[in-house]
């Protein structure tokens, strides 16, 4: 069975997710090819499958307009590669610009090839807070993609429910699979906490919480910052590390909020894109991870924290309540807008080292059992087999 995997961004979480999945899938399929961005972040020579870095559009040094123009050729590149590879199934890992990539999916379907589509965010444009005419057009394109794909994969029941209620997708076409531990993050040898803190310039006696990832408005960093005056009264050695680059559509000035609240000694901003080689330092340096999200479908940050043995403080929203076991792998906050509840949970986590250790140990166990790539890859391969067989039988019937 030949599989063509398509991941158009080629960097950050989606890139690492796809690489981890492909590595686990390779022994289960006859041939695996990954079609991705020309600006692919990982080393194509280190993977046990073919990588074609041909797609355009995701060059962070370009403006959004230039990226869009660069991406216009993507559907034609996709179908050309599909004709050469002759895959039984094409698996799309999200899309770059839905109004462009909808053509890629349509052209693939016209070739009689089965299409699997992984829905990482059901509607990431609404998630980003965009309510423009453009975002509505993108939602229409997503709707078309969801209905054209033969099989959809989601990472939470929350996502499955929204696909069914909002986009009217038949539940039989939706498969729920968790996000696996991104093995590109946890390659050995890992630094000790002392080594990681030394690299990042963090004192050994600080209680360190980590907020990690791109600064999207829906992630609730402003609520987290406003909870900290309560936290530092109880934990005077507390430090929040904010590691990630701001999104252009997010106009909140987090550094000003922190300064106005008198948090200069308690918050450190590393507002840049954190490269793969530095990710372990941040997770190993912290004591726990905070996810004060206001809305989310699912988060790879949770599983990444678990893989490093770090418990989490998270809000009870979206798919988070499906992966955070309250009191076992972290603490859940019922109201994402209640800064007092958030502060109380952070203080509770920061004050009790033995509980942090217990929950961190539980988290690591969960990461390498429940979120094992071997299980995810096997179930994904089963989807391919069933779809390829169905497409073959359909061709014979014709």
Secondary structure as GFF3:
##gff-version 3
##sequence-region A 1 398
A	DSSP	beta_strand	2	7	.	.	.	ID=ss1
A	DSSP	alpha_helix	12	25	.	.	.	ID=ss2
A	DSSP	three_ten_helix	26	28	.	.	.	ID=ss3
A	DSSP	beta_strand	31	37	.	.	.	ID=ss4
A	DSSP	three_ten_helix	44	46	.	.	.	ID=ss5
A	DSSP	beta_strand	50	55	.	.	.	ID=ss6
A	DSSP	alpha_helix	64	71	.	.	.	ID=ss7
A	DSSP	alpha_helix	74	85	.	.	.	ID=ss8
A	DSSP	beta_strand	89	93	.	.	.	ID=ss9
A	DSSP	alpha_helix	98	110	.	.	.	ID=ss10
A	DSSP	beta_strand	114	119	.	.	.	ID=ss11
A	DSSP	alpha_helix	124	127	.	.	.	ID=ss12
A	DSSP	alpha_helix	133	148	.	.	.	ID=ss13
A	DSSP	beta_strand	151	154	.	.	.	ID=ss14
A	DSSP	alpha_helix	157	166	.	.	.	ID=ss15
A	DSSP	three_ten_helix	171	173	.	.	.	ID=ss16
A	DSSP	beta_strand	174	176	.	.	.	ID=ss17
A	DSSP	alpha_helix	193	200	.	.	.	ID=ss18
A	DSSP	beta_strand	207	212	.	.	.	ID=ss19
A	DSSP	three_ten_helix	217	219	.	.	.	ID=ss20
A	DSSP	alpha_helix	221	234	.	.	.	ID=ss21
A	DSSP	beta_strand	238	243	.	.	.	ID=ss22
A	DSSP	alpha_helix	254	260	.	.	.	ID=ss23
A	DSSP	beta_strand	267	270	.	.	.	ID=ss24
A	DSSP	alpha_helix	276	285	.	.	.	ID=ss25
A	DSSP	beta_strand	288	291	.	.	.	ID=ss26
A	DSSP	alpha_helix	300	307	.	.	.	ID=ss27
A	DSSP	beta_strand	311	315	.	.	.	ID=ss28
A	DSSP	alpha_helix	320	323	.	.	.	ID=ss29
A	DSSP	beta_strand	330	333	.	.	.	ID=ss30
A	DSSP	alpha_helix	339	351	.	.	.	ID=ss31
A	DSSP	alpha_helix	353	367	.	.	.	ID=ss32
A	DSSP	alpha_helix	373	397	.	.	.	ID=ss33
###
